Amino acid sequence: MFEFWVEDDKNATVTKLVDALRKLGLNLTASKIEEMQGTDNPAEHQPSLPRETPDQVGKHPLERNRVALVKNMIINTGLLNCLRQDDVITEQDEAQIKAGGANEFTQNERLLDLLKKRPPDDLKKFRKALGKEETNQEHLIKLTK
């Protein structure tokens, strides 16, 4: 949590806060922050996902939010099984993803690297697999678009 206060200059305080939030990838305006002041429930003002920056335009959908996907995806919940059933990955692909006792983040990176090389239909199947009840990762679908 960030705390800023300037006794005499409210605008400087808001400017510092806006700058700190932008560094975190959140695009809040000073007017939005002023509007939020005094609320007891910060959840009412959840910021949306960061918009595409110029360096992200044209990137593969799995690259735009790669860090968030790697951190939050859980492939051991049946995701790999779903992808195998839908012929997105093969048994050899699964072995390669899990090779060398890789930790979950490395496995996630390997899966994303593999999916980037696949046709667009496989990306759709990946999104569908994330939304299945047995994988319970529907919240990640928006990060793949």
N, C-alpha and C positions, 0 to 999 in steps of 0.2 A: 504494500500500500504506500502511496506517495502522500506526503503531507507538505503543503506549501502554505505559508501565510506571510503576508506583508501588511503591517498595520495601516499604513497610509495609502497604499496603492493596490487597489483590488484588481485593476487591469493587468498589472505586472504578475500578480498571483495567478490569474487565469491564463495568461500567456505561458507562464512556466509549466502549468499543468497540461495545457494543450500540447506543448512541445514534448513533455515526458510521455504523454499518451501516444503521440505520433511515433516516437522512437520504439514503442511497443507494438506498432502496427495498427493502432486504433485511430480512426479518423473521426474525432469529435471536434465540433466547432466550439468556440468560446460561448456562443449563444446557447448551444445545447447544454454545456456545463452549467451556465447560469440558470437555465431552466430546471436542471436537476438539483440545484442547491435546495437544501431543506427537506428533501425526501428522506424518509426513514428506511425505504426499501430499495437498495441499489439494484436489485434484480429487475425492477421495473424498467430500468434503463440499460439493459444489456446491449452492448454495441454489436453490430453485425460483423461478419467476417470481413477482414480487410479486402478492399477492392484490388483488382489487378493493377499493379504498378507497371510503368512502361517497360521495364525489363522482363516482365512476366508475359506480356502480350505475345502470342504465338507459341508459347511453351506447351508441351504435352500436358494434358489435364492432371496427370499424376505427378508432374514436377512442380506445378503451381503451389501445392500445399504439401509437398513431400515431407517436410519436417513434422508437421502435425500428424500426417498419416503414419509415419514411422513410429512416432511416440505413442499413438493411441490405438493402432490396429492390433488385434489379437488374433493371430492365425491359428492358434491351437484350440479355438472354439468350434472347429468344424469348417472353417473357411477353406482350408486346403482341400478337404473332402468335397465340398460343394464345387470348387473349381475343377476338380478331377472329374466329378460326375457330369459337369457341363462341358467337358473336353476343352477347358481353357488351359490346363496344365496336364502334363503327363506324369507318370510315376517317376520317371527320371528327373523331371523338373522338380518334383517334390523332394527327391533325395538331394538334389543340388541345393535347394533352398535350406534344407536342414543340415547339410554337410558340415563336418568338423565340430559338431556340438555348438554351433553358432547360437549366440544369445538371441532373444526375441527381436531386438532392434535390427540386428544383422539379417535375420530371416526376413523381416519386413522389407528391408532395403533390397534384398535379393528378389523377393516377390515383385516389388514395384519395378525393378530393373527389367525383369522378365516380361511383365505386362506391358511395358512401354514399347516393346518390340512386336507386340501382337496386333492383329487387326482390330479395328474399332468395335466389331461385334463382341470380341473378348472383353473389352472394357465395359460394355453394357452388361455382359454376364457377370463380371466382377462386381458391378454395382448391385445387380440383382442378388448375388451371393451375400453381400454385406447386409442386405435388407431381410434375409431369411431369418426365421425365428431361431433356428439353431445357432446362428452366428451372432445374432443380437448386436449388430454394429450399424444399424440404420443411420445413426447420427453421423457416420463418416461419409455417407453417400454424397452430401453436399460438397465435401472436400475433393471429390473426384471429377467435378464438372468444370 
